[in-house]
Amino acid sequence: MTSRKDVPDTNRRPRVAADLNAPRVLVLNASYEPLHVTSAKRAITLVQYGVAEILEDSDDVVRSPSTVMPVPSVIRLRRYVRRPRVHPVPFNRRNVLRRDTFTCQYCGSPEELTMDHVLPRSRGGRHTWENVVTACRTCNQRKGNRTPEEAAMPLRTRPRAPTFGVYAHGQFAHWQPQWTRYLGG
């Protein structure tokens, strides 16, 4: 069991993590592929039992009578965990909004968001990742029962099923900049 006794720099006072379930920690497989995001409490437990190692620290610390430990931001499991190759992100309204970063894909507005079918369902459009985008109420009504080309409303990005990185980025309010290099975007 390894114990980390990092003494904080006297010039900068780190924040003390009041609630260990609030900070989120990115968990990577032994091969550095992202597995999931967990609570700081679970991450510290994995590190203390030697199951994982800390790759990145956050600005928070946890104090006990005998040690001061930084709260990890990114941990890596020491052993490889097999997981199914296909790990689809569930298709639902919340995840479509997350994928599109809560902005209209026609005008960029973050107000009054709805879901819009690129090829309308009445014309054979499917209810899939590749055919549904986030649209503000105004753009959705303006587009109506037409394609973006017919309505002269080009899409900002081409819709597609999100990867885990995109899903994790939108899923957690406590997104940490250190995660970007591990999630690839």
Secondary structure as the mmCIF struct_conf table of DSSP 4:
data_model
#
loop_
_struct_conf.conf_type_id
_struct_conf.id
_struct_conf.beg_label_comp_id
_struct_conf.beg_label_asym_id
_struct_conf.beg_label_seq_id
_struct_conf.end_label_comp_id
_struct_conf.end_label_asym_id
_struct_conf.end_label_seq_id
HELX_LH_PP_P HELX_LH_PP_P1 ASP A 6 ASP A 9
TURN_TY1_P TURN_TY1_P1 THR A 10 ASN A 11
BEND BEND1 ARG A 12 ARG A 12
HELX_LH_PP_P HELX_LH_PP_P2 ARG A 13 PRO A 14
STRN STRN1 ARG A 15 VAL A 16
BEND BEND2 ALA A 18 ALA A 18
TURN_TY1_P TURN_TY1_P2 LEU A 20 ASN A 21
BEND BEND3 ALA A 22 PRO A 23
STRN STRN2 ARG A 24 LEU A 28
TURN_TY1_P TURN_TY1_P3 ALA A 30 SER A 31
BEND BEND4 TYR A 32 TYR A 32
STRN STRN3 PRO A 34 SER A 39
HELX_RH_AL_P HELX_RH_AL_P1 ALA A 40 GLN A 48
TURN_TY1_P TURN_TY1_P4 TYR A 49 GLY A 50
BEND BEND5 VAL A 51 VAL A 51
STRN STRN4 ALA A 52 ARG A 63
BEND BEND6 PRO A 65 SER A 66
STRN STRN5 VAL A 68 LEU A 77
BEND BEND7 ARG A 78 ARG A 79
BEND BEND8 ARG A 85 ARG A 85
HELX_LH_PP_P HELX_LH_PP_P3 PRO A 88 PRO A 90
BEND BEND9 ASN A 92 ASN A 92
HELX_RH_AL_P HELX_RH_AL_P2 ARG A 93 ARG A 99
TURN_TY1_P TURN_TY1_P5 ASP A 100 PHE A 102
BEND BEND10 THR A 103 THR A 103
TURN_TY1_P TURN_TY1_P6 GLN A 105 CYS A 107
BEND BEND11 GLU A 111 GLU A 112
STRN STRN6 LEU A 113 HIS A 117
BEND BEND12 VAL A 118 LEU A 119
HELX_RH_3T_P HELX_RH_3T_P1 ARG A 121 ARG A 123
TURN_TY1_P TURN_TY1_P7 GLY A 124 GLY A 124
BEND BEND13 HIS A 127 THR A 128
TURN_TY1_P TURN_TY1_P8 TRP A 129 ASN A 131
STRN STRN7 VAL A 132 CYS A 136
HELX_RH_AL_P HELX_RH_AL_P3 ARG A 137 LYS A 143
TURN_TY1_P TURN_TY1_P9 GLY A 144 ASN A 145
BEND BEND14 ARG A 146 ARG A 146
TURN_TY1_P TURN_TY1_P10 PRO A 148 ALA A 152
BEND BEND15 ARG A 156 THR A 157
HELX_RH_AL_P HELX_RH_AL_P4 PHE A 164 GLN A 171
TURN_TY1_P TURN_TY1_P11 ALA A 173 HIS A 174
HELX_RH_3T_P HELX_RH_3T_P2 PRO A 177 TRP A 179
HELX_RH_AL_P HELX_RH_AL_P5 THR A 180 LEU A 183
TURN_TY1_P TURN_TY1_P12 GLY A 184 GLY A 184
#
